[in-house]
Amino acid sequence: MRLLRNIRGLRLDVTELDSIGEPRNGTVQQLLKKKSGRTTVPQVFVNDEFIGGDDDMKRLASAGGLESALAAAVH
């Protein structure tokens, strides 16, 4: 996720799963639904905790809270 890679000062390991080519409601989406309750992507998890999707990340970033939320979750 480009937004996460652009955060300076945080050393994040970002793993991206590409579900292109997988049928709608395929295996990846079903696992995500069990974990977060959502099937839409992207989904951001930090330390196995669901943080939100793309819109959530953009809202946090525009409110100035994304870096601090991620830093708190990482540490």
C-alpha positions as CSV (number, residue, x, y, z in Angstrom):
1,M,0.0,0.0,0.0
2,R,1.6,3.2,-1.2
3,L,0.3,5.2,1.7
4,L,2.1,3.1,4.2
5,R,5.4,3.1,2.3
6,N,5.4,6.9,2.3
7,I,5.5,7.2,6.1
8,R,8.9,8.4,7.0
9,G,10.6,7.3,10.2
10,L,8.6,4.1,10.7
11,R,10.3,0.8,9.8
12,L,7.3,-1.2,8.6
13,D,7.3,-4.6,7.0
14,V,4.5,-4.4,4.5
15,T,3.1,-7.6,3.0
16,E,0.8,-7.3,0.1
17,L,-1.5,-10.1,-1.1
18,D,-2.7,-9.8,-4.6
19,S,-6.1,-11.4,-5.1
20,I,-6.4,-10.5,-8.8
21,G,-7.6,-13.5,-10.7
22,E,-9.2,-15.0,-7.7
23,P,-13.0,-15.4,-8.0
24,R,-15.1,-13.0,-6.0
25,N,-15.6,-14.4,-2.5
26,G,-12.6,-16.6,-3.1
27,T,-10.3,-18.0,-0.4
28,V,-8.4,-14.8,0.4
29,Q,-11.6,-12.8,0.7
30,Q,-13.2,-15.4,2.9
31,L,-10.2,-15.4,5.2
32,L,-10.2,-11.6,5.4
33,K,-13.9,-11.7,6.2
34,K,-13.3,-14.0,9.1
35,K,-10.5,-11.8,10.4
36,S,-12.0,-8.3,9.9
37,G,-15.6,-8.7,8.9
38,R,-14.9,-7.2,5.5
39,T,-14.2,-8.6,2.1
40,T,-13.0,-5.4,0.4
41,V,-9.3,-4.7,-0.1
42,P,-6.9,-3.3,0.8
43,Q,-7.1,-4.2,4.5
44,V,-4.4,-3.1,6.9
45,F,-3.4,-5.2,9.9
46,V,-0.8,-4.3,12.4
47,N,0.4,-6.9,14.9
48,D,-2.5,-9.1,13.8
49,E,-5.0,-6.3,14.6
50,F,-7.3,-4.9,11.9
51,I,-6.6,-1.2,11.5
52,G,-8.9,-0.5,8.5
53,G,-9.1,-0.2,4.8
54,D,-8.0,2.4,2.3
55,D,-10.6,4.9,3.2
56,D,-9.8,4.5,6.9
57,M,-6.1,5.0,6.3
58,K,-6.8,8.1,4.2
59,R,-9.1,9.6,6.9
60,L,-6.4,9.0,9.5
61,A,-3.7,10.5,7.3
62,S,-5.7,13.6,6.5
63,A,-6.6,14.0,10.2
64,G,-2.9,13.7,11.1
65,G,-3.3,10.5,13.1
66,L,-2.0,7.8,10.8
67,E,1.7,8.0,11.8
68,S,1.0,8.0,15.5
69,A,-1.6,5.2,15.3
70,L,0.9,3.0,13.4
71,A,3.8,3.9,15.7
72,A,1.7,3.0,18.7
73,A,0.7,-0.3,17.1
74,V,4.3,-1.2,16.1
75,H,5.8,-0.4,19.5
